[in-house]
Amino acid sequence: VIEIAQQEATEKYNQIQVFYDRTTGIWKVNLQNVTEYEASDGSLNRTTGTVETIYIDEDGYTLFSVK
């Protein structure tokens, strides 16, 4: 499912979350770019950039993609 989602994605992402709904047999794959940086006070901060969600059925067909 991750490989299918990466092929369908409009760009490369560095973080992936996968969810599966057993009732409908649909996978939801969230792809996003997360950047970590050190703030001036020494704390570690994260920012989330582009997010793309791709829905795939249990046969491996892409149903819907949203960015």
BELRAQUI-V956701 format. One record per backbone hydrogen bond with DSSP energy under -1.0 kcal/mol. CO is the residue of the C=O (numbers start at 1). NH is the residue of the N-H. Records with the same first field share a line. If there is no record, write none. Layout:
BEGIN
CO=NH + NH
END
This chain:
BEGIN
1=5
2=6
3=7
4=8
5=9
15=32
17=30
19=28
21=25 + 26
25=58
26=21
27=56
28=19
29=54
30=17
31=52
32=15
33=49
35=47
37=45
39=42
43=39
45=37
47=35
50=33
52=31
53=66
54=29
55=63 + 64
56=27
57=60
61=57
64=55
66=53
END
